[in-house]
Amino acid sequence: MTRLTAEFWVHAYLARLRFQEIPAFVVAHGDDTAGAVLVKLNTLDGNATAFQRSFDLLSGERKWVELSSGPEAEVDEAIARQRSFDPDLWVIEVEDRQGRHLLGEEGLSD
């Protein structure tokens, strides 16, 4: 199966969020072709959750899993640790009081 480049996926994700009027922006620009992507959901109440894509060995599918959740400063520290050993990492921040991130929608886990 052909995989999308990281840059293409990020642009498609941001467009889908804009369509739903959910603010989001690129915090860290990773490698355009093969960079991994983290999504930080900021609920604007001092808390956040960071998601990363993971490969499910049983099903063979890629899915989004929680990397860190809690006070925003702690989530930011977890993201900084990830970036310290993966400079090609993309970080997208989504800001939504309702907690919407759309990662469960079809096409976004690919």
C-alpha positions as CSV (number, residue, x, y, z in Angstrom):
1,M,0.0,0.0,0.0
2,T,1.3,3.5,-0.9
3,R,1.7,5.8,2.1
4,L,1.1,9.5,1.9
5,T,4.0,11.8,2.6
6,A,4.0,13.5,6.0
7,E,3.6,16.9,4.5
8,F,0.6,15.8,2.4
9,W,-1.1,14.2,5.4
10,V,-0.5,17.3,7.5
11,H,-2.0,19.7,4.9
12,A,-5.0,17.4,4.4
13,Y,-5.5,17.2,8.2
14,L,-5.3,20.9,8.6
15,A,-7.8,21.4,5.8
16,R,-10.2,19.0,7.4
17,L,-9.9,20.8,10.7
18,R,-10.5,24.2,9.0
19,F,-13.6,22.8,7.3
20,Q,-15.0,22.0,10.8
21,E,-13.8,25.4,12.1
22,I,-11.4,23.8,14.5
23,P,-8.2,26.0,14.9
24,A,-4.9,24.2,14.4
25,F,-1.4,25.1,13.5
26,V,2.0,23.5,12.9
27,V,4.2,23.9,16.0
28,A,7.2,21.9,14.5
29,H,7.8,21.2,10.8
30,G,9.3,17.8,10.4
31,D,10.6,15.9,7.5
32,D,8.3,16.5,4.5
33,T,8.5,12.9,3.2
34,A,8.8,10.5,6.1
35,G,8.5,12.5,9.4
36,A,6.3,11.1,12.1
37,V,3.4,13.3,13.3
38,L,2.3,14.1,16.8
39,V,-1.0,15.9,17.4
40,K,-1.5,17.9,20.6
41,L,-5.1,18.6,21.5
42,N,-5.3,21.7,23.7
43,T,-8.7,22.1,25.3
44,L,-7.9,25.6,26.5
45,D,-8.5,24.8,30.1
46,G,-4.9,24.1,31.1
47,N,-5.0,20.5,30.0
48,A,-3.9,18.8,26.8
49,T,-3.5,15.4,25.2
50,A,-0.8,14.4,22.8
51,F,-1.5,11.6,20.2
52,Q,1.0,9.6,18.1
53,R,0.4,7.1,15.3
54,S,1.1,3.6,16.2
55,F,1.2,0.3,14.2
56,D,-1.1,-2.4,15.5
57,L,0.7,-5.7,15.0
58,L,-2.4,-7.8,15.4
59,S,-4.5,-6.0,12.7
60,G,-1.7,-4.5,10.6
61,E,-3.4,-1.1,10.8
62,R,-2.0,2.2,11.9
63,K,-4.0,3.9,14.7
64,W,-3.7,7.0,16.9
65,V,-2.8,6.3,20.5
66,E,-2.4,8.7,23.5
67,L,1.2,9.6,24.2
68,S,0.5,11.9,27.1
69,S,-2.4,13.6,28.8
70,G,-2.9,16.0,31.7
71,P,-1.7,19.5,32.5
72,E,-0.5,21.2,29.3
73,A,3.0,21.9,30.6
74,E,3.5,18.1,31.2
75,V,2.2,17.3,27.8
76,D,4.6,19.9,26.3
77,E,7.5,18.2,28.2
78,A,6.5,14.8,26.7
79,I,6.5,16.3,23.2
80,A,9.8,18.0,23.8
81,R,11.3,14.7,24.8
82,Q,10.0,13.1,21.6
83,R,11.5,15.9,19.5
84,S,14.8,15.6,21.3
85,F,15.5,12.2,19.7
86,D,13.4,12.7,16.5
87,P,14.2,16.0,14.8
88,D,12.1,15.0,11.8
89,L,8.9,15.0,14.0
90,W,6.0,17.1,13.0
91,V,3.9,18.6,15.8
92,I,0.4,19.9,15.1
93,E,-1.5,21.7,17.8
94,V,-5.3,21.6,17.7
95,E,-7.2,24.1,20.0
96,D,-10.8,23.0,20.8
97,R,-12.7,23.4,24.0
98,Q,-15.0,20.5,23.0
99,G,-12.0,18.2,22.6
100,R,-12.5,17.6,18.9
101,H,-9.4,16.4,16.9
102,L,-11.0,14.3,14.1
103,L,-8.3,11.6,14.3
104,G,-10.9,8.9,14.5
105,E,-12.3,9.9,11.1
106,E,-11.8,7.7,8.0
107,G,-8.6,8.5,6.2
108,L,-6.8,10.2,9.1
109,S,-5.2,7.1,10.5
110,D,-3.7,6.1,7.2
